[in-house]
Structure formats: structure tokens, C-alpha cells
Amino acid sequence: MAKFITLDNLTYFLGKVKTWVQGLGYQTADQVNTIVTGKGYQTAQQVTSAIESATANMATDSELTDAVSGMATQTWVGEQGYQTAANVNSIVDGKGFATTTAMNSAIGAAKTEMQSAINAAVSSVYEPKGSVAFASLPALAAGMVGDVYNVTDAFTTTASFVEGAGKKYPAGTNVVCVADGDAQKWDVLSGMVDLSGYVQDSDLEAVTTTEIDAMFA
């Protein structure tokens, strides 16, 4: 019978560990805090309070605005021969360079076109054809490329498969017709997963406190 731990088990186990650790002489968090405080070190709350007190008299947004009110204006900068953003944009446009907006627009259009092409390609590659027994798979032909079949029984591959002959697959496996040079072959896509070896809920049993006590005996 497999064992599992419940929340109550875990709480009990942690209590046992805490008692055991304290018995070895280690300090708890509260004890460490008491020692640190006794050494004169600052707690996080004390540091935060000190920072708030130190920054209480810093300049406000209004005070900063008043302080920079006498600084050079954009007009004054322009009179010194420097270029404004509008000037630079005009020069760039005149040289035929693309702006960030134009580049983003072009990239977005290209991505949309590419995604559409991918969607169209994917939709044309695989086409579900339903479920059939392995013996009833249709004969391979060029016009079948992309056709997907769900094989309803377990089977062993033949030379007509990309995987080669002799590979075993369970019922529910999907196969698709693909081009292999000038010929066509089947290619295995997926199969059913056998879960018979996994532990079931009915096989699980909670660990008991007696079993946990035995670990610390």
C-alpha cells in the first residue's frame, strides 16, 4: 500500500523537527531577533523609519518646478543653432529614412502576412479523414499527402512507414500520409498512453503520526 502525507501530518512532522532542532541548541527566529537587537543592530522597521525621517525635508515637485523656472527654454536652445526634434525628423524624412512608426507598421504588416501564410500552409498540410482499422488504411497516393487517419487497433509498421518496419503502436494512434521523395509513406503522429502501471487513488494510504514518531525514535 503506497503512503502519502496530509496537511495535518506535515504540521505534526514540522513540530517534531522544531523540537528536535531546538534540542540540538540551535536558535529560533525570535531568539535570533533578540540577540541581534541586543547587539545594537537596526531592524528593517527601524531602517525604514530612519529613511523616511531623513527624506522628509527633501524638495517637493512644486519646489523643483520653481527652481528650474529660470533655466534655458527650447526657443533659447534653438537660437544657439541646436536642432529640435521637429528639425531632426524633417531632415531624416528628407533623406528617405523610415521613421520608427513607419518601420513598426511595415514589420506589423509583414508579420500579419507571414502568419496568414503559415495558417494557410498548416491548414493545407493536415486533413482529418476519420478512423479506420490498420488493415483498411487506403493505398498510398500523391493526392493523399496530408491525410490523417486514426487507427482503431494496435499495429506493427511496415516498409510503407517513415519509421521503418517492425515498430509497434497501440490502438488510437494517428498516422499521416507524407511525401518521401517521389513516393508517399505513412508517418506516425501520436498514440494512446498506457497508464496501467501508475498508482491509483485506492492504493494510497495516509502516513500516521505513529510512523512519524518512529522516525525520531
FIKOLZA-1660 file (N, C-alpha, C; in steps of 0.1 Angstrom, whole numbers, plus 5000, padded with zeros to 4 digits):
% residues 217
   i   px   py   pz ch aa at
   1 5009 4988 5000  A  M  N
   1 5000 5000 5000  A  M CA
   1 5009 5012 5000  A  M  C
   2 5007 5021 4990  A  A  N
   2 5015 5034 4990  A  A CA
   2 5011 5044 5000  A  A  C
   3 5020 5052 5005  A  K  N
   3 5017 5062 5016  A  K CA
   3 5018 5076 5010  A  K  C
   4 5009 5085 5016  A  F  N
   4 5010 5099 5013  A  F CA
   4 5008 5107 5026  A  F  C
   5 5013 5120 5026  A  I  N
   5 5013 5129 5037  A  I CA
   5 5002 5139 5036  A  I  C
   6 4993 5140 5046  A  T  N
   6 4983 5150 5047  A  T CA
   6 4988 5163 5053  A  T  C
   7 4980 5174 5053  A  L  N
   7 4985 5187 5059  A  L CA
   7 4986 5185 5074  A  L  C
   8 4978 5178 5080  A  D  N
   8 4979 5175 5095  A  D CA
   8 4992 5168 5098  A  D  C
   9 4995 5158 5089  A  N  N
   9 5007 5150 5091  A  N CA
   9 5019 5159 5090  A  N  C
  10 5019 5168 5080  A  L  N
  10 5030 5177 5078  A  L CA
  10 5032 5187 5089  A  L  C
  11 5021 5192 5095  A  T  N
  11 5022 5201 5106  A  T CA
  11 5028 5194 5118  A  T  C
  12 5023 5182 5121  A  Y  N
  12 5029 5174 5132  A  Y CA
  12 5044 5171 5130  A  Y  C
  13 5047 5168 5118  A  F  N
  13 5061 5165 5114  A  F CA
  13 5070 5177 5117  A  F  C
  14 5066 5189 5112  A  L  N
  14 5074 5201 5114  A  L CA
  14 5075 5204 5129  A  L  C
  15 5065 5202 5137  A  G  N
  15 5066 5204 5151  A  G CA
  15 5077 5195 5157  A  G  C
  16 5077 5183 5153  A  K  N
  16 5087 5173 5157  A  K CA
  16 5101 5178 5154  A  K  C
  17 5103 5183 5141  A  V  N
  17 5116 5188 5136  A  V CA
  17 5120 5200 5145  A  V  C
  18 5111 5209 5147  A  K  N
  18 5114 5221 5155  A  K CA
  18 5119 5218 5169  A  K  C
  19 5112 5208 5176  A  T  N
  19 5116 5204 5189  A  T CA
  19 5130 5197 5189  A  T  C
  20 5132 5189 5178  A  W  N
  20 5145 5183 5177  A  W CA
  20 5156 5192 5174  A  W  C
  21 5154 5203 5166  A  V  N
  21 5164 5213 5163  A  V CA
  21 5168 5221 5175  A  V  C
  22 5157 5225 5183  A  Q  N
  22 5160 5232 5195  A  Q CA
  22 5167 5224 5205  A  Q  C
  23 5165 5211 5205  A  G  N
  23 5172 5202 5214  A  G CA
  23 5187 5201 5211  A  G  C
  24 5191 5205 5198  A  L  N
  24 5205 5205 5194  A  L CA
  24 5212 5218 5198  A  L  C
  25 5204 5228 5203  A  G  N
  25 5210 5240 5207  A  G CA
  25 5209 5251 5197  A  G  C
  26 5202 5249 5186  A  Y  N
  26 5200 5260 5176  A  Y CA
  26 5190 5270 5181  A  Y  C
  27 5191 5282 5175  A  Q  N
  27 5182 5293 5180  A  Q CA
  27 5170 5294 5170  A  Q  C
  28 5159 5298 5176  A  T  N
  28 5147 5301 5169  A  T CA
  28 5148 5315 5163  A  T  C
  29 5139 5319 5154  A  A  N
  29 5139 5332 5148  A  A CA
  29 5137 5343 5158  A  A  C
  30 5128 5340 5168  A  D  N
  30 5126 5350 5179  A  D CA
  30 5139 5352 5187  A  D  C
  31 5146 5341 5190  A  Q  N
  31 5158 5342 5198  A  Q CA
  31 5169 5349 5190  A  Q  C
  32 5170 5347 5177  A  V  N
  32 5180 5354 5169  A  V CA
  32 5177 5369 5169  A  V  C
  33 5164 5372 5167  A  N  N
  33 5160 5387 5167  A  N CA
  33 5164 5393 5180  A  N  C
  34 5162 5386 5191  A  T  N
  34 5165 5392 5205  A  T CA
  34 5180 5394 5206  A  T  C
  35 5188 5385 5201  A  I  N
  35 5203 5386 5201  A  I CA
  35 5207 5398 5193  A  I  C
  36 5202 5399 5180  A  V  N
  36 5206 5409 5171  A  V CA
  36 5202 5423 5177  A  V  C
  37 5190 5424 5182  A  T  N
  37 5186 5437 5188  A  T CA
  37 5195 5441 5200  A  T  C
  38 5199 5431 5208  A  G  N
  38 5208 5434 5219  A  G CA
  38 5221 5438 5215  A  G  C
  39 5226 5435 5203  A  K  N
  39 5239 5439 5198  A  K CA
  39 5238 5454 5192  A  K  C
  40 5226 5460 5192  A  G  N
  40 5225 5473 5187  A  G CA
  40 5223 5475 5172  A  G  C
  41 5220 5463 5165  A  Y  N
  41 5217 5464 5151  A  Y CA
  41 5203 5469 5149  A  Y  C
  42 5201 5475 5137  A  Q  N
  42 5187 5480 5134  A  Q CA
  42 5179 5470 5127  A  Q  C
  43 5166 5470 5131  A  T  N
  43 5156 5461 5124  A  T CA
  43 5152 5468 5111  A  T  C
  44 5145 5460 5102  A  A  N
  44 5140 5466 5089  A  A CA
  44 5131 5478 5092  A  A  C
  45 5122 5477 5102  A  Q  N
  45 5113 5487 5105  A  Q CA
  45 5120 5500 5110  A  Q  C
  46 5131 5498 5117  A  Q  N
  46 5139 5510 5122  A  Q CA
  46 5146 5516 5111  A  Q  C
  47 5151 5508 5101  A  V  N
  47 5158 5514 5090  A  V CA
  47 5148 5522 5081  A  V  C
  48 5136 5516 5079  A  T  N
  48 5126 5523 5071  A  T CA
  48 5122 5536 5077  A  T  C
  49 5120 5536 5090  A  S  N
  49 5117 5548 5098  A  S CA
  49 5128 5559 5096  A  S  C
  50 5140 5555 5097  A  A  N
  50 5152 5564 5096  A  A CA
  50 5152 5570 5082  A  A  C
  51 5150 5562 5072  A  I  N
  51 5150 5567 5058  A  I CA
  51 5138 5578 5056  A  I  C
  52 5126 5574 5061  A  E  N
  52 5115 5584 5060  A  E CA
  52 5118 5597 5067  A  E  C
  53 5124 5596 5079  A  S  N
  53 5128 5608 5086  A  S CA
  53 5138 5616 5078  A  S  C
  54 5148 5610 5072  A  A  N
  54 5159 5617 5065  A  A CA
  54 5154 5623 5052  A  A  C
  55 5144 5618 5046  A  T  N
  55 5139 5623 5033  A  T CA
  55 5127 5632 5035  A  T  C
  56 5123 5635 5047  A  A  N
  56 5111 5643 5050  A  A CA
  56 5112 5657 5045  A  A  C
  57 5125 5662 5045  A  N  N
  57 5127 5676 5042  A  N CA
  57 5132 5678 5028  A  N  C
  58 5131 5668 5019  A  M  N
  58 5135 5669 5005  A  M CA
  58 5126 5678 4998  A  M  C
  59 5130 5684 4987  A  A  N
  59 5122 5693 4979  A  A CA
  59 5110 5686 4973  A  A  C
  60 5099 5693 4972  A  T  N
  60 5087 5688 4966  A  T CA
  60 5087 5691 4951  A  T  C
  61 5077 5685 4944  A  D  N
  61 5076 5687 4930  A  D CA
  61 5075 5702 4927  A  D  C
  62 5067 5709 4935  A  S  N
  62 5064 5723 4933  A  S CA
  62 5077 5731 4935  A  S  C
  63 5085 5728 4945  A  E  N
  63 5097 5734 4947  A  E CA
  63 5107 5732 4936  A  E  C
  64 5108 5720 4931  A  L  N
  64 5117 5717 4920  A  L CA
  64 5113 5725 4907  A  L  C
  65 5100 5726 4905  A  T  N
  65 5095 5734 4894  A  T CA
  65 5099 5749 4895  A  T  C
  66 5098 5754 4907  A  D  N
  66 5102 5768 4909  A  D CA
  66 5117 5770 4907  A  D  C
  67 5125 5759 4911  A  A  N
  67 5139 5760 4910  A  A CA
  67 5144 5760 4895  A  A  C
  68 5137 5753 4886  A  V  N
  68 5142 5752 4872  A  V CA
  68 5135 5763 4863  A  V  C
  69 5126 5771 4869  A  S  N
  69 5118 5780 4861  A  S CA
  69 5127 5790 4853  A  S  C
  70 5139 5793 4858  A  G  N
  70 5148 5802 4852  A  G CA
  70 5158 5796 4842  A  G  C
  71 5156 5783 4840  A  M  N
  71 5166 5776 4831  A  M CA
  71 5163 5779 4816  A  M  C
  72 5172 5776 4807  A  A  N
  72 5170 5779 4793  A  A CA
  72 5158 5773 4787  A  A  C
  73 5151 5780 4779  A  T  N
  73 5139 5775 4772  A  T CA
  73 5143 5768 4759  A  T  C
  74 5133 5761 4753  A  Q  N
  74 5136 5755 4740  A  Q CA
  74 5139 5765 4729  A  Q  C
  75 5132 5777 4730  A  T  N
  75 5135 5787 4720  A  T CA
  75 5149 5792 4721  A  T  C
  76 5154 5794 4733  A  W  N
  76 5168 5798 4735  A  W CA
  76 5178 5788 4730  A  W  C
  77 5175 5775 4732  A  V  N
  77 5184 5764 4727  A  V CA
  77 5184 5765 4712  A  V  C
  78 5172 5767 4705  A  G  N
  78 5171 5767 4691  A  G CA
  78 5180 5779 4685  A  G  C
  79 5180 5790 4692  A  E  N
  79 5187 5802 4688  A  E CA
  79 5202 5799 4688  A  E  C
  80 5206 5790 4696  A  Q  N
  80 5221 5786 4697  A  Q CA
  80 5225 5777 4685  A  Q  C
  81 5216 5774 4676  A  G  N
  81 5219 5766 4665  A  G CA
  81 5217 5751 4666  A  G  C
  82 5211 5747 4678  A  Y  N
  82 5208 5733 4680  A  Y CA
  82 5195 5729 4673  A  Y  C
  83 5194 5717 4669  A  Q  N
  83 5182 5712 4662  A  Q CA
  83 5171 5707 4672  A  Q  C
  84 5159 5710 4669  A  T  N
  84 5148 5705 4677  A  T CA
  84 5144 5691 4671  A  T  C
  85 5135 5684 4679  A  A  N
  85 5131 5671 4674  A  A CA
  85 5124 5672 4660  A  A  C
  86 5116 5683 4659  A  A  N
  86 5109 5685 4646  A  A CA
  86 5119 5687 4635  A  A  C
  87 5130 5695 4637  A  N  N
  87 5140 5697 4627  A  N CA
  87 5147 5684 4623  A  N  C
  88 5150 5676 4633  A  V  N
  88 5157 5663 4630  A  V CA
  88 5148 5654 4622  A  V  C
  89 5135 5653 4626  A  N  N
  89 5125 5645 4619  A  N CA
  89 5124 5649 4604  A  N  C
  90 5124 5662 4602  A  S  N
  90 5123 5668 4588  A  S CA
  90 5135 5664 4580  A  S  C
  91 5147 5664 4586  A  I  N
  91 5159 5661 4579  A  I CA
  91 5159 5646 4576  A  I  C
  92 5155 5637 4586  A  V  N
  92 5155 5623 4583  A  V CA
  92 5145 5619 4572  A  V  C
  93 5133 5626 4573  A  D  N
  93 5123 5623 4562  A  D CA
  93 5129 5627 4549  A  D  C
  94 5136 5638 4548  A  G  N
  94 5141 5643 4536  A  G CA
  94 5152 5634 4530  A  G  C
  95 5159 5626 4538  A  K  N
  95 5169 5617 4534  A  K CA
  95 5163 5604 4529  A  K  C
  96 5150 5602 4532  A  G  N
  96 5143 5590 4528  A  G CA
  96 5144 5579 4538  A  G  C
  97 5149 5581 4550  A  F  N
  97 5149 5571 4560  A  F CA
  97 5135 5569 4566  A  F  C
  98 5133 5557 4570  A  A  N
  98 5120 5553 4576  A  A CA
  98 5120 5557 4591  A  A  C
  99 5109 5562 4596  A  T  N
  99 5107 5565 4610  A  T CA
  99 5104 5553 4617  A  T  C
 100 5105 5553 4631  A  T  N
 100 5101 5542 4639  A  T CA
 100 5087 5537 4637  A  T  C
 101 5078 5547 4635  A  T  N
 101 5064 5544 4633  A  T CA
 101 5062 5536 4619  A  T  C
 102 5069 5541 4609  A  A  N
 102 5068 5535 4596  A  A CA
 102 5074 5521 4596  A  A  C
 103 5085 5519 4603  A  M  N
 103 5092 5506 4604  A  M CA
 103 5083 5496 4612  A  M  C
 104 5077 5501 4623  A  N  N
 104 5068 5493 4630  A  N CA
 104 5056 5488 4622  A  N  C
 105 5051 5498 4614  A  S  N
 105 5039 5495 4606  A  S CA
 105 5043 5484 4595  A  S  C
 106 5055 5486 4589  A  A  N
 106 5059 5477 4579  A  A CA
 106 5061 5463 4585  A  A  C
 107 5068 5462 4597  A  I  N
 107 5070 5450 4603  A  I CA
 107 5057 5443 4607  A  I  C
 108 5048 5451 4612  A  G  N
 108 5035 5445 4616  A  G CA
 108 5027 5439 4604  A  G  C
 109 5028 5446 4593  A  A  N
 109 5022 5441 4581  A  A CA
 109 5028 5428 4576  A  A  C
 110 5042 5428 4577  A  A  N
 110 5049 5416 4573  A  A CA
 110 5046 5404 4582  A  A  C
 111 5045 5407 4595  A  K  N
 111 5041 5396 4604  A  K CA
 111 5027 5391 4602  A  K  C
 112 5018 5400 4599  A  T  N
 112 5004 5395 4596  A  T CA
 112 5004 5387 4583  A  T  C
 113 5011 5391 4573  A  E  N
 113 5011 5384 4561  A  E CA
 113 5018 5370 4563  A  E  C
 114 5029 5370 4571  A  M  N
 114 5036 5357 4573  A  M CA
 114 5027 5347 4581  A  M  C
 115 5020 5353 4591  A  Q  N
 115 5011 5344 4599  A  Q CA
 115 5000 5338 4591  A  Q  C
 116 4995 5347 4582  A  S  N
 116 4984 5342 4573  A  S CA
 116 4989 5331 4564  A  S  C
 117 5001 5332 4559  A  A  N
 117 5007 5322 4551  A  A CA
 117 5010 5309 4558  A  A  C
 118 5014 5311 4571  A  I  N
 118 5016 5299 4580  A  I CA
 118 5003 5292 4582  A  I  C
 119 4993 5299 4586  A  N  N
 119 4980 5294 4589  A  N CA
 119 4975 5286 4577  A  N  C
 120 4976 5292 4565  A  A  N
 120 4972 5286 4553  A  A CA
 120 4979 5273 4550  A  A  C
 121 4993 5273 4552  A  A  N
 121 5001 5262 4550  A  A CA
 121 4998 5250 4559  A  A  C
 122 4996 5254 4572  A  V  N
 122 4992 5244 4582  A  V CA
 122 4979 5237 4579  A  V  C
 123 4969 5246 4576  A  S  N
 123 4956 5240 4573  A  S CA
 123 4956 5231 4561  A  S  C
 124 4965 5234 4552  A  S  N
 124 4965 5226 4539  A  S CA
 124 4974 5213 4541  A  S  C
 125 4982 5212 4552  A  V  N
 125 4991 5201 4554  A  V CA
 125 4983 5189 4560  A  V  C
 126 4976 5191 4571  A  Y  N
 126 4969 5180 4578  A  Y CA
 126 4954 5181 4575  A  Y  C
 127 4948 5170 4571  A  E  N
 127 4933 5170 4569  A  E CA
 127 4928 5157 4575  A  E  C
 128 4920 5157 4586  A  P  N
 128 4915 5145 4592  A  P CA
 128 4906 5138 4583  A  P  C
 129 4908 5124 4582  A  K  N
 129 4900 5116 4574  A  K CA
 129 4891 5106 4581  A  K  C
 130 4892 5106 4595  A  G  N
 130 4884 5097 4602  A  G CA
 130 4892 5085 4608  A  G  C
 131 4885 5075 4613  A  S  N
 131 4891 5064 4620  A  S CA
 131 4889 5051 4611  A  S  C
 132 4900 5043 4610  A  V  N
 132 4899 5031 4603  A  V CA
 132 4908 5020 4610  A  V  C
 133 4905 5008 4607  A  A  N
 133 4914 4997 4611  A  A CA
 133 4927 4997 4603  A  A  C
 134 4937 4992 4609  A  F  N
 134 4950 4992 4602  A  F CA
 134 4950 4986 4588  A  F  C
 135 4943 4975 4588  A  A  N
 135 4942 4967 4575  A  A CA
 135 4934 4975 4565  A  A  C
 136 4926 4985 4569  A  S  N
 136 4918 4993 4560  A  S CA
 136 4924 5006 4556  A  S  C
 137 4936 5009 4560  A  L  N
 137 4942 5021 4555  A  L CA
 137 4943 5021 4540  A  L  C
 138 4939 5032 4534  A  P  N
 138 4939 5033 4519  A  P CA
 138 4953 5032 4513  A  P  C
 139 4954 5027 4501  A  A  N
 139 4967 5027 4494  A  A CA
 139 4973 5041 4492  A  A  C
 140 4986 5042 4494  A  L  N
 140 4992 5055 4494  A  L CA
 140 4992 5060 4480  A  L  C
 141 4990 5073 4479  A  A  N
 141 4990 5080 4466  A  A CA
 141 4993 5095 4467  A  A  C
 142 4998 5101 4457  A  A  N
 142 5003 5115 4458  A  A CA
 142 4992 5124 4462  A  A  C
 143 4980 5122 4459  A  G  N
 143 4969 5131 4462  A  G CA
 143 4965 5129 4477  A  G  C
 144 4971 5120 4484  A  M  N
 144 4967 5118 4498  A  M CA
 144 4976 5125 4508  A  M  C
 145 4987 5132 4503  A  V  N
 145 4996 5139 4512  A  V CA
 145 4989 5148 4522  A  V  C
 146 4990 5147 4535  A  G  N
 146 4983 5155 4545  A  G CA
 146 4971 5148 4551  A  G  C
 147 4967 5137 4545  A  D  N
 147 4955 5130 4550  A  D CA
 147 4959 5123 4563  A  D  C
 148 4951 5125 4574  A  V  N
 148 4954 5119 4587  A  V CA
 148 4943 5109 4590  A  V  C
 149 4947 5097 4595  A  Y  N
 149 4938 5087 4599  A  Y CA
 149 4941 5083 4614  A  Y  C
 150 4930 5080 4621  A  N  N
 150 4931 5074 4635  A  N CA
 150 4929 5059 4633  A  N  C
 151 4940 5052 4637  A  V  N
 151 4940 5037 4635  A  V CA
 151 4934 5031 4648  A  V  C
 152 4923 5024 4646  A  T  N
 152 4915 5019 4658  A  T CA
 152 4920 5007 4664  A  T  C
 153 4930 5000 4659  A  D  N
 153 4936 4988 4665  A  D CA
 153 4951 4989 4666  A  D  C
 154 4957 4981 4675  A  A  N
 154 4972 4981 4676  A  A CA
 154 4977 4975 4663  A  A  C
 155 4989 4980 4659  A  F  N
 155 4995 4976 4647  A  F CA
 155 5011 4976 4647  A  F  C
 156 5017 4970 4638  A  T  N
 156 5031 4970 4636  A  T CA
 156 5034 4976 4623  A  T  C
 157 5043 4986 4622  A  T  N
 157 5046 4993 4610  A  T CA
 157 5052 4984 4599  A  T  C
 158 5051 4988 4587  A  T  N
 158 5056 4980 4575  A  T CA
 158 5066 4990 4569  A  T  C
 159 5072 4985 4557  A  A  N
 159 5081 4993 4550  A  A CA
 159 5075 5006 4544  A  A  C
 160 5061 5007 4545  A  S  N
 160 5054 5018 4540  A  S CA
 160 5054 5030 4550  A  S  C
 161 5061 5028 4561  A  F  N
 161 5062 5039 4571  A  F CA
 161 5075 5045 4572  A  F  C
 162 5075 5058 4575  A  V  N
 162 5088 5066 4576  A  V CA
 162 5096 5060 4587  A  V  C
 163 5089 5055 4598  A  E  N
 163 5096 5049 4609  A  E CA
 163 5103 5036 4606  A  E  C
 164 5100 5030 4594  A  G  N
 164 5106 5017 4591  A  G CA
 164 5096 5006 4596  A  G  C
 165 5099 4994 4592  A  A  N
 165 5091 4982 4595  A  A CA
 165 5094 4977 4609  A  A  C
 166 5084 4971 4616  A  G  N
 166 5086 4964 4629  A  G CA
 166 5084 4972 4641  A  G  C
 167 5079 4985 4640  A  K  N
 167 5076 4993 4652  A  K CA
 167 5062 4991 4656  A  K  C
 168 5060 4988 4669  A  K  N
 168 5046 4985 4674  A  K CA
 168 5040 4998 4680  A  K  C
 169 5027 5000 4677  A  Y  N
 169 5019 5011 4682  A  Y CA
 169 5006 5007 4687  A  Y  C
 170 5000 5014 4697  A  P  N
 170 4987 5009 4703  A  P CA
 170 4975 5015 4695  A  P  C
 171 4964 5009 4698  A  A  N
 171 4951 5014 4692  A  A CA
 171 4950 5029 4695  A  A  C
 172 4944 5037 4686  A  G  N
 172 4942 5051 4688  A  G CA
 172 4954 5060 4682  A  G  C
 173 4964 5053 4676  A  T  N
 173 4975 5060 4670  A  T CA
 173 4971 5068 4657  A  T  C
 174 4975 5080 4656  A  N  N
 174 4972 5088 4644  A  N CA
 174 4984 5087 4634  A  N  C
 175 4981 5085 4621  A  V  N
 175 4991 5084 4611  A  V CA
 175 4988 5094 4600  A  V  C
 176 4998 5100 4593  A  V  N
 176 4995 5109 4582  A  V CA
 176 5003 5105 4570  A  V  C
 177 4998 5108 4558  A  C  N
 177 5005 5105 4546  A  C CA
 177 5014 5117 4543  A  C  C
 178 5027 5113 4540  A  V  N
 178 5037 5124 4537  A  V CA
 178 5044 5120 4525  A  V  C
 179 5051 5131 4519  A  A  N
 179 5059 5128 4507  A  A CA
 179 5073 5124 4511  A  A  C
 180 5078 5113 4505  A  D  N
 180 5091 5108 4507  A  D CA
 180 5098 5107 4494  A  D  C
 181 5104 5118 4490  A  G  N
 181 5110 5119 4476  A  G CA
 181 5099 5119 4466  A  G  C
 182 5099 5110 4457  A  D  N
 182 5088 5109 4447  A  D CA
 182 5077 5099 4451  A  D  C
 183 5079 5093 4463  A  A  N
 183 5069 5084 4468  A  A CA
 183 5061 5090 4480  A  A  C
 184 5052 5082 4485  A  Q  N
 184 5044 5086 4497  A  Q CA
 184 5046 5075 4508  A  Q  C
 185 5046 5079 4520  A  K  N
 185 5047 5070 4531  A  K CA
 185 5038 5074 4543  A  K  C
 186 5035 5065 4552  A  W  N
 186 5028 5069 4564  A  W CA
 186 5038 5073 4575  A  W  C
 187 5034 5083 4583  A  D  N
 187 5042 5088 4593  A  D CA
 187 5034 5088 4606  A  D  C
 188 5039 5082 4617  A  V  N
 188 5031 5081 4629  A  V CA
 188 5032 5095 4636  A  V  C
 189 5020 5100 4640  A  L  N
 189 5019 5112 4647  A  L CA
 189 5018 5111 4662  A  L  C
 190 5009 5102 4667  A  S  N
 190 5007 5100 4681  A  S CA
 190 5000 5087 4684  A  S  C
 191 5000 5084 4697  A  G  N
 191 4993 5071 4701  A  G CA
 191 4987 5073 4715  A  G  C
 192 4980 5062 4720  A  M  N
 192 4975 5062 4733  A  M CA
 192 4986 5059 4743  A  M  C
 193 4984 5065 4756  A  V  N
 193 4994 5063 4766  A  V CA
 193 4988 5052 4776  A  V  C
 194 4996 5042 4778  A  D  N
 194 4992 5031 4787  A  D CA
 194 4995 5035 4802  A  D  C
 195 4984 5037 4810  A  L  N
 195 4986 5042 4824  A  L CA
 195 4984 5030 4834  A  L  C
 196 4984 5018 4829  A  S  N
 196 4981 5007 4838  A  S CA
 196 4991 5005 4849  A  S  C
 197 5004 5010 4847  A  G  N
 197 5014 5009 4857  A  G CA
 197 5014 5019 4867  A  G  C
 198 5005 5029 4867  A  Y  N
 198 5005 5040 4876  A  Y CA
 198 4997 5037 4889  A  Y  C
 199 5001 5043 4900  A  V  N
 199 4994 5041 4913  A  V CA
 199 4980 5047 4912  A  V  C
 200 4970 5040 4917  A  Q  N
 200 4956 5045 4917  A  Q CA
 200 4953 5051 4931  A  Q  C
 201 4943 5060 4931  A  D  N
 201 4939 5066 4944  A  D CA
 201 4936 5056 4955  A  D  C
 202 4930 5045 4950  A  S  N
 202 4926 5034 4960  A  S CA
 202 4938 5027 4966  A  S  C
 203 4950 5029 4960  A  D  N
 203 4962 5023 4965  A  D CA
 203 4969 5032 4975  A  D  C
 204 4964 5044 4978  A  L  N
 204 4971 5053 4986  A  L CA
 204 4966 5053 5001  A  L  C
 205 4975 5054 5010  A  E  N
 205 4971 5054 5024  A  E CA
 205 4979 5065 5031  A  E  C
 206 4973 5073 5040  A  A  N
 206 4980 5084 5047  A  A CA
 206 4990 5079 5057  A  A  C
 207 5001 5086 5058  A  V  N
 207 5011 5084 5068  A  V CA
 207 5005 5087 5082  A  V  C
 208 5008 5079 5092  A  T  N
 208 5002 5082 5105  A  T CA
 208 5013 5089 5114  A  T  C
 209 5008 5095 5125  A  T  N
 209 5017 5102 5134  A  T CA
 209 5026 5092 5141  A  T  C
 210 5021 5080 5143  A  T  N
 210 5029 5069 5149  A  T CA
 210 5042 5066 5141  A  T  C
 211 5039 5066 5127  A  E  N
 211 5050 5064 5118  A  E CA
 211 5060 5075 5118  A  E  C
 212 5055 5088 5120  A  I  N
 212 5064 5099 5121  A  I CA
 212 5072 5099 5133  A  I  C
 213 5065 5095 5145  A  D  N
 213 5072 5094 5158  A  D CA
 213 5084 5084 5157  A  D  C
 214 5082 5073 5149  A  A  N
 214 5092 5063 5148  A  A CA
 214 5104 5068 5141  A  A  C
 215 5103 5078 5132  A  M  N
 215 5114 5084 5125  A  M CA
 215 5123 5091 5135  A  M  C
 216 5118 5096 5146  A  F  N
 216 5126 5104 5156  A  F CA
 216 5130 5095 5168  A  F  C
 217 5126 5083 5168  A  A  N
 217 5129 5074 5179  A  A CA
 217 5144 5072 5181  A  A  C
% end
